[in-house]
Amino acid sequence: MENNELSFEKKLESAKAVLEELMKPEITLQDSIKAYEKGMQELQDAQKMLEEATLKIQEIKAS
């Protein structure tokens, strides 16, 4: 479980770093698109981890 938590934390940190990159006024359009795609993928991965954790908790509660 610790590896998943670390991965989840890293995904959120990465998404935050992407947001900070997107806020820079000197970023190019092309770099903005790449950063946006990366950030969205990180957030989707983190969301999937949360959904898996929720299912696991529901299974534990049910047993």
HUUR-V323050 format. One record per residue. RES is the residue in one letter. SS is DSSP state (a for helix, b for strand, c for the rest). NEAR is the number of other ideal C-beta (glycine too) atoms within 12 Angstrom. Layout:
RES_SS_NEAR, RES_SS_NEAR
//
This chain:
M_c_12, E_a_8, N_a_10, N_a_18, E_a_15, L_a_13, S_a_21, F_a_25, E_a_17, K_a_18, K_a_27, L_a_22, E_a_18, S_a_24, A_a_27, K_a_19, A_a_18, V_a_27, L_a_21, E_a_14, E_a_22, L_a_24, M_c_15, K_c_14, P_c_8, E_c_10, I_c_18, T_c_13, L_a_11, Q_a_10, D_a_16, S_a_20, I_a_16, K_a_17, A_a_26, Y_a_21, E_a_17, K_a_22, G_a_27, M_a_20, Q_a_18, E_a_27, L_a_23, Q_a_17, D_a_22, A_a_26, Q_a_18, K_a_18, M_a_25, L_a_20, E_a_15, E_a_18, A_a_19, T_a_14, L_a_14, K_a_16, I_a_14, Q_a_12, E_a_11, I_a_10, K_a_9, A_a_8, S_c_7
//
